[in-house]
Amino acid sequence: MSEKISTDILILGAGPAGATAALFLAKAGIACTLIDKAIFPRDKICGDALSGKTVEVLRRLDPQLVMDIAAKSTAVGSFGVNFVAPNGNSLKVPFKKDYHEMKIAPGFVEKRVDFDNWLFQMAKASPLVQTFEGTTLRKFTKNEEGYLAESQSGQLFQAKLILVCDGNNSQFAKEIAHQSLPLDEQCYGLRAYYQGVSGLDEANFIELHFIKEVLPGYFWIFPMANGGANVGLGIRSDVLSKRKLSLPKLLDQIIAQDPKLQERFKQAKMERGVKLCSLPLGSRKRPLSGDHFMLLGDAGALIDPFTGEGIGNAMMSGQYAAEQAALCLQEARFDAAFLKQYDERLYQRLWSELSLSRRMQQLVNYPFLFNFVVNKASKNKKLQELISCMFEDLDLRAELKKPSFYFQLFFK
């Protein structure tokens, strides 16, 4: 029989949520065990955009990390987003009003194969983080000490606390935490890498195209290092099922039939084909913890319902879970009632955004209203500045939920 490894904290999954949790634990002087079924570097299907929340968490870990990612040849700094309405009109919104004066970008775009490996190797280098790659845990047994987990090879891990970070298809989240999502709280995404897409923004603004055939989702183009582009589309799973759509065919159709995109992709070449994935949306509050466990990142369904952002939310959950784990060890408490603090703190930070994004996702179902907002904003500098500020100020962003906001747009 394999030797049993005992650990206070077992982190299941070494993506952004798991690696971030391990790094924050190590920063606090706390040892942990980090396990992933893959061997790094490994690919992850994603839009590859690293938001301001990602930068915020990196800065909390170590301000130098932001400087490091800015200097990486595999990453590009992104200074804003270009919203393209269903009628084809666009609205460029910087992440910061004074972005022209910024030395370090407020956001970045980097392939997940590079970003995730960067985070994982930092965690792996810590003497306080014991790592296991190519290891899949298939059985979890609750006992007096916490959970006993068994790998596919029979390796045993005993933990007082499990941080569940192994994504949308997490066995633990489904079987132990009983997580299940209806189709309207899931999204299906397609990603492809291209070279030669023309018209990319000089400041690497990411592009969100709200094309009628994809609503309430969108088609995206994200500039990348070396002149490349991450191109894809995301659409809610219930809509995809109802319309009986094929995402690869829809991608080809959009590029071939949209006059502007057709021109921009005339010389473009796809690299290594398309890849598909299912994404869990944070459309409602659901339990994120229980006796001896916490759910992080995609395992806790924390993806933004409107933008599809998952990395920043996952890393933020990693920070909060690490802080809660430290409290658990300090108080020698791992029960559900004590761990509920994690749910409360994380939702206090994220729920305003997630609930607003749910409303925004519903707004996109009314193309005429979305067209109107973009048209109005493109001609009104003060409104442009207001929308720009909404990326930084949640109170301002909450104005989008109020009927009075649209009343003023129509009649002013």
DRENDRENDREN-890041 format. One record per residue: z negated, x, y negated of N, C-alpha, C in turn; residue in three letters. Coordinates in steps of 0.05 Angstrom, whole numbers, plus 5000, padded with zeros to 4 digits. Layout:
ZXYZXYZXYala/...
***
This chain:
500050175024500050005000500050184975met/501550094954501650244930498950254916ser/498450474901496050494886496050284863glu/493650164859493449964837492850104811lys/494350034791493950144764492449944748ile/490150024738488449844721488849924692ser/489249714675489649754647488349524632thr/487249574608486149364592488449174583asp/490649304574492849144562495449214575ile/496749014587499349054600501448914582leu/503449064573505548954557507948914574ile/508848674577511048604594513648574577leu/515248784577517648784561517448984538gly/519449174536519249384516521349364494ala/522249114488523949074465522449094439gly/523448984417522049014391519248904391pro/518748674404516048564405514148744420ala/514948824444513148984462512749264451gly/514949394442514649664432512949674406ala/513349474389511749454365508849414371thr/508249244390505449194398504149454408ala/505649604425504649854436504150054414ala/505950064394505650254372503250194354leu/502749934349500449854333497849904348phe/497949864375495549914391494950214390leu/497050384394496650674393495550764366ala/496550634345495650704318492650654315lys/491650444329488850374329487250524349ala/488550714364487150874384486650724410gly/488250524416487850354440490150414460ile/489350464485491350524506492450264517ala/494950284527496250044539498350144559cys/499249954575501450004594503849834587thr/506149964584508549834574510649844596leu/511549604605513449574628516049434619ile/518249534629520849394624522549414649asp/524049194654525849194678528249374675lys/528949434650531249604644530449894642ala/532450074642532050354636533450404609ile/531950504590532950544563534650794561phe/536650794543537550574526539050354541pro/538650114532540049884544540949704522arg/543049554527544249374508542649114506asp/542948974484541748714480543648554463lys/544348314472546248144457544848034433ile/545948094409544548024384546548064361cys/545847954338547448004314546848274302gly/544648404310543948674303542948704274asp/542348484260541348494233538348534233ala/537448734217534548794214533648704187leu/532148484186531448354161529248494146ser/528548374123526348474108523748474123gly/523348284141520948274158520748514176lys/523048594187523148844204522249084187thr/523349104163522649324145519649314138val/518649074134515749034127513949134149glu/514649064174512949154197513149454201val/515549564199515849854201514249994180leu/514249884155512650014134509650004140arg/508749794153505949774160505249974182arg/507050014200506650224220506450494208leu/508450554192508650814178510950804158asp/510350834132512450814112514751004117pro/514251234131516351424136518451304154gln/517751104171519750994189522050854174leu/521450744151523550614135525450824125val/524351054117526051274108527751384131met/526451384155527851494178530251314186asp/529851044186532050874194534250874173ile/533550914148535550924126537251174130ala/536151384142537651634146539251644171ala/538951444189540251444215543351404212lys/544851554226547751524225548751264239ser/546951144256547750904271547050654256thr/545750674232544850444217546150434190ala/546650194179547550174151545549984136val/545150054111543449884094544949634085gly/543649404086544849154078543249044054ser/544748954033543348874009543548574004phe/544748414022544848134016546447984037gly/546947724032548347554050550447394035val/552747354047554947194035555146944051asn/554446714039554646454052557446344047phe/558846264068561546144064561345854074val/561745674055561445384061563745284078ala/563445044089565644934106568244904091pro/568144874064570744854049571945124042asn/570645344051571745604047570645754022gly/569245614005568045743981565645903990asn/565146123975563046303984560946343962ser/558546423970556446483952555046743961leu/555246953944553947203951551047203940lys/549147243958546347233950545047503958val/544247663938542847913945540047863955pro/539048033973536348003982534248063961phe/535048223941533348283918535148263893lys/533948153871535548113847536648373836lys/535048583837535748843825536749033846asp/538248933865539049103889540749343881tyr/542149333858543849563850542049803843his/539549753837537749973829536150083852glu/536449963876534750033899535850283912met/533950463919534750713934534750663964lys/532950493973532850414002533550124004ile/535350054022536249784026533849604036ala/533849354028531749164038532149074067pro/534549124078535149054105537149254117gly/537649244143539449424156540949274178phe/543149404187544549304211544849544230val/543949514254544249724274544349604302glu/546049714319546249604346543549614360lys/543049404374540449384388540149604409arg/542249694420542049914440540850164427val/541350204401540250434386537550364374asp/537250134362534750064349532450034369phe/532949894391530949844411530050114424asp/532050284429531450544442529750714423asn/530350704397528850854377525950774378trp/525450504378522650404379521350484405leu/522750444427521650494454520950794457phe/522650974448522051254451519651344435gln/519251214412516851274396514351184412met/514450944424512150854440511751034464ala/513951104477513751274501512551554495lys/513051644471512051914463509051914458ala/507851684455504951674449503351724475ser/501351894473499651944497498051694505pro/497851504487496251264493497951034506leu/500551084508502350874520503450974546val/502650844568503750914594506150734599gln/508450854604510950694606512050694634thr/513250464641514650434667517350304661phe/519550434666522250324663523350244690glu/525350074690526549984715524549844734gly/522549704722520449584737520349284730thr/520749114750520648824747518148714760thr/516448574745514148444756514948164766leu/514348114791515347864803513047664810arg/510647764811508447584819505947634802lys/504747424792502347444775500147274787phe/497847394793495647254805493147274786thr/492147044779489747034761487347104778lys/485547274767483047344780480847374759asn/478447454768476247474749476647674727glu/478247874732478648094713480948024693glu/482647834701484947774684487347694701gly/489247864703491647814720492248064736tyr/492948014761494048224779497048174781leu/498648364773501548344773502748534794ala/504848434808506148594829509048624822glu/510048874824512848934818514548884843ser/517248914839519048864861518749074883gln/517549304877517149514897514349504909ser/512749314901510049294911507849424894gly/508649554872506749674854504949464842gln/502349514841500349324830499249414803leu/499049224785497849274758495749064753phe/493249164748491048984741490549004711gln/490648774697490248774668488348564659ala/486748634638485048434625486648244607lys/488848344596490348194577493348264580leu/495048064582497948114584499248014558ile/500848194546502548124523505348074535leu/506247824534508747744547511047764527val/512647964531514848034512517548064526cys/517847924549520247974565522447764561asp/522547644537524847484529524947194537gly/527347084532527746794536527446714565asn/528146884584527946814612525446914625asn/523346944610520747044620519746874643ser/519246994666518146854688515246764682gln/513746944669510946884662510846654643phe/512546654622512446434603513046164616ala/514846164635515645914648513645824668lys/512746004686511045924708508045914701glu/507146104684504346114678503645964652ile/505246014631504745884605506145614603ala/507845544623509245284624510945234599his/512245434589514045404567516745284576gln/517545074562520144954568521244844542ser/523944884538525144794513527444604518leu/527444384503529844204505532244344493pro/534644234499537144364491537344384460leu/536244194446536544204416534644414404asp/533044554420531344764411532245034423glu/534745034432535945284442538645324428gln/539545564428542145634416543645814435cys/546245774437547845954452549446134433tyr/549346394439550646584421552746754435gly/554746834420556747014430556947254411leu/557247494421557447724405559747904415arg/561148024395563248214401563248434380ala/563948674388564248894369567148934363tyr/567748974337570549014328570649264311tyr/573049394312573749594293576249494277gln/576249554251578649484236578549214222gly/576249084221576048834205576148904176val/578048784161578248844132576448674115ser/576148754090574648594071571648604074gly/570548804088567648824091566448904064leu/564048794058562848834032561949124028asp/562349224004561549503998558549554000glu/556949343994554049363997553049254024ala/554949224042554349124069552948864070asn/553648674052552648404054553548294081phe/551648164095552448034120553747764113ile/555547674130557047424125556347204144glu/555646974134555146734150557246524142leu/559046464161561146274156560446004170his/560045804153559245534164561845374168phe/563145434190565745304197565245044212ile/566844844205566344574215566044564245lys/567744714260567644694289565144804302glu/563544964286561145094297558544954288val/558744784267556344654256554844504278leu/552044514278550344634257549844934261pro/551645074274551345364276553245504256gly/553845754262555645894243557046124258tyr/559146224245560646464253559746694235phe/559346924247558247144230560047394232trp/559847554210561047824210558948004197ile/557948194212555848384201557048664201phe/557248784177558249064175556449254190pro/557749454203556149654219557049934212met/555650124224556250404219559150474228ala/560250674216562950774223565150564220asn/564750384201566850184196567049964216gly/565249944234565349724254564149464244gly/564249264260563149004253562148864278ala/559848734275558748564296559748284288asn/561348164306562547894301561647704323val/560847464315559947274335559646994324gly/558546824341557946554332555646444349leu/554146274336551946144349552045844345gly/551445694365551545404363549345284381ile/548045074371545844954386546744864414arg/545044904434545844864461546544574467ser/545144374454545844094459548544024448asp/549244144425551944104413554044224430val/553544464440555444604457556044434483leu/553844324494554144164519555643904513ser/554943774491556143514484559143544479lys/559943754465562743794458564343944479arg/562844034500564144174523565944414512lys/564644574496566044794483565845054500leu/567845214498567845494509567645674485ser/565445824483565046004460567146214457leu/568046354479570146554476572746424465pro/573446184474575846054464575545964435lys/573045884428572545794401572646034382leu/571746264390571946514374574846574368leu/576546574389579346624386580646424367asp/579946164371581045954355580445984325gln/577846044319577046074291578546304278ile/578746534291580146764280583046714276ile/584246564295587146514294587946294274ala/586146104269586845874252585845884224gln/583646024218582646044191584446244176asp/585746164154587646344141586446604131pro/584046594120582746834109581847014132lys/580746904153579847064175582247184191leu/584247024193586747114207587747374194gln/587847374167588747614153586847844157glu/584247794156582248014158582248134186arg/582947984206582948084234585648174244phe/587648184226590348254233590548524247lys/589048724237589048994248586549054265gln/584948854269582348904283582748914314ala/581049074326581049094355578249064366lys/578048884386575448834399574749064418met/572249144419571349354437569649224460glu/570449274484568949204508568348904512arg/569948734500569748444505567348304493gly/567148044499564947884488562647874507val/560247824496557847784512556447534503lys/555147384521553947134515550947144521leu/549346984506546546964512545446694502cys/543046624513541646384504539246474488ser/538746324466536546404448534646174443leu/532046224445530046004441529245984411pro/529545754400529045714372526245624366leu/525145724344522445644335522445384319gly/523445174332523744914318521244754316ser/519244824332516644674330514444864339arg/512044794331509744954340509144904369lys/508845114384508045094412505945294418arg/504245254439502145454445503345724450pro/502045934439503046204443501046374459leu/498946254468496946414483495446234502ser/493846364519492246224539490246434550gly/488846364571486946554583488346814590asp/487447024578488447304584491347354579his/492647194561495447254554496147154527phe/498247294515499547204491502547224495met/504047034482506947034483508047144457leu/509947334459511047464436514047434435leu/515247454411518147454408519547224422gly/521747274435523247064448521646924470asp/519747054482518146924503516446704490ala/515946724464514446514450516246334434gly/518946364437520946204422520446214392ala/520846454380520346494352522846554336leu/525146494346527646544332528046334310ile/528846434286529346254263531546054269asp/531045794267533045594274535545594257pro/535345694232537645684214539245944214phe/537846174210539146434209539546564236thr/537946484256538146614282536646874283gly/535146944262533647194262531447194283glu/531347404299529347424319527847684319gly/529047904310527848164311525348184293ile/525648104268523348114250521047954259gly/521647704269519447534279518147654304asn/519847774321518747894345516848124338ala/517748294319516048524312513548434298met/513748224282511348114269509348014290met/510447874311508647784333507448024347ser/508848244349507748484362505448594346gly/505648604320503448694303501048514306gln/501448244303499148064304497848054332tyr/499548084353498348084380496748344385ala/497648564374496148814377493448794362ala/493448674339490948634324489048444338glu/490148234351488448054366487448194391gln/489048354404488148494428485848684422ala/485948814398483748984390481148824387ala/481348584376478948414374477948324401leu/479848274420479048194447477448414460cys/478348654458476848884470474248924456leu/474148894430471648934415469548724422gln/470448474426468548264432468348204462glu/469948344478470048304507470548004514ala/472447894499473147614503476247594506arg/477047464527479947434533480647144540phe/478846964532479246674539481146544519asp/482146314527484246174511483146104483ala/480646024481479545944455479546174436ala/478846414445478746644428481546734421phe/483346724440486146814436487646634418leu/486746394414488146204396488246304367lys/486546494361486746614334489546734329gln/490646844351493346964349495446754340tyr/495346524354497146304346496846234317asp/494346194309493846104282494746304261glu/494146554265494946764245497946794244arg/499246794267502146834268503646604255leu/502746354262504046124250503446104220tyr/501146194212500446194183502546364168gln/503446584181505346754169508246654172arg/508946534194511746474200512446184198leu/510545994199511345714202512745604178trp/511945684154513345574130516345634132ser/517045884141519845954143521145804166glu/519845794189521045654212521545364207leu/519545224195519844934190522044884169ser/522145054149524245034129527045074141leu/527245274159529745334172530645104190ser/528744964201529444734217530644514199arg/529544484175530744294156533544384147arg/533744644142536344754134538444714155met/537644744180539444704203540444414203gln/538744234196539443944194541343894170gln/540744034148542444004124545344084130leu/545744294146548444384152550044174167val/548743974178550143754191551643584170asn/551043624144552343474123554043664107tyr/556543734116558143934103558643884074pro/558943634066559443574037557243674020phe/554643644029552343734013552244034012leu/552844164035552844454035555044564017phe/557444434018559644514001558844493971asn/557444273965556644223937554744433927phe/552744503943550744703935552144973930val/553945053948555345303945557145303920val/558545083916560345053893558745073867asn/556544923866554944923842553745193836lys/552645323857551345583854553345803846ala/555745783856557745993850558445993820ser/557845773806558545753777556045763759lys/553745783771551245773756549546013762asn/549446203743548046453748545046413752lys/543746223738540946173742540346063770lys/542145893780541745793807542146013827leu/544046193822544446423840541846593841gln/540646643818538246793817535946653831glu/535846383829533746233842534046263872leu/536546233883536946253911536346533921ile/536946733905536347013912533247053914ser/531846933895528846953895527646813920cys/529146613930528046463953527846643978met/529346873979529047054002526347194001phe/525147213977522647353974520247163970glu/520646923960518546753952518646493968asp/516746453986516746214004516345963988leu/514745973966514345733950516945643938asp/518545833928521145753917523045653939leu/522845783962524645703984524045413993arg/521445343991520645073999521844853982ala/522844933958524244733940526644613954glu/527844763973530244663986529644414003leu/527044374010526344144026526043884009lys/525943913983525243693966527843543956lys/527843283957530143133946530643193917pro/528443253902528743303873530443543867ser/530543743886532143983883535143903881phe/535943723900538743633901539343443878tyr/537343283870537843103847538443253822phe/536943483818537543643795540243783797gln/540943853821543643983825545843783817leu/545543533826547643343821547843253792phe/545543233778545643113752545043303729phe/544943563734544543753712547043923709lys/
***
